[in-house]
Amino acid sequence: MLPLAVTMGCPAGIGPEIILKYFAKLHNNPESPIIVAGDKNVFDFYINKLQIDCSIVPWKTGNPIPAEIGIIPLFETSTLSKNTIRPGVFSKETAVAMAKAITSTIKEIQNSHFAGLCTCPISKEALQKSGYHYPGHTEMLASLTNSSEQVMMLAGSSLRVTLATIHCAIAEVPVLLSIESLLELYQTTHTSLLRDFNIPSPKMAVAALNPHASEGGMFGTEEQDIISPSIKIAQKQGINLQGPFPPDTIFVKAARGEYDAVICMYHDQGLIPFKLLHFKDGVNITLGLPIVRTSVDHGTAYDIAGKGISDPTSLSAAIEMAHTIIKNRAQFKDT
């Protein structure tokens, strides 16, 4: 079975630390193997600084994967000098190493050496410093995999949300919404619920853009001009979704299990209720890519990096969800 690759994230953030904490308590399951992609000097730095009981074992594609607790098989993608590693402070050198872990892993997935990708957090500012000028992680992965479409899904045990717009100013959201783009989002989310989550008859809700779903046009016309028409077309195509619903009530219903996902119009509309419920165990999934990609649902946390207080719960959830999606997609393909 091909291993799942976990990228280290920004060397100055908490990514390396949560990886170490994850491996310090768990062994590598031969049925769901994991490889870490990153820099040995980075991990050795945090092992020594935080006194975490782990050991790094260099690994190359095709080699056996050690299964002992605390042993990390490392696919080396860079070699930083030790004096460049400073918790909470990134540099051009660490930013380049951060990006190299991602680009090298994508190449190995495309060469059929890894089954998928789970990413630790990167900084958008550091990404710019690395020479890759993308708005964020998601857009970078879409470019590296030649994907014209990318959809951000946040998933937890009680709520899933997908976003019509991601990293943009609030003022730009109405301009970016269209019937065509929403129809693509509905279809991508529907397919993911079927294929990735093994939900036979998924039911989705659509959140309105404006307060009270605009009250018949009193607070905006996006609902009647764009969102409602797109929902009617999708329903005729056989997609089970309803709305648009006032955003202040729909998430309660979804969290109770009445819907399998909520389609949201902009970033914070979906992420605020999601993180309220799943701050520790939420998972970020990129839909629309030709590869499986999950991620922790938190940032680099530079303010606590290197202090030994980071929580690996989201990483554990992201790894588990990546394995689940890989297996579900394989079964879906065989049906």
Beta strands, then each sheet from edge to edge (+ up, - down):
strand 1: 4-7
strand 2: 34-39
strand 3: 55-58
strand 4: 71-78
strand 5: 116-119
strand 6: 151-155
strand 7: 160-163
strand 8: 204-207
strand 9: 241-245
strand 10: 261-264
strand 11: 283-287
strand 12: 293-296
sheet 1: 3+ 4+ 2+ 1+ 5+ 12+ 11- 6+ 7- 10- 8- 9-
end
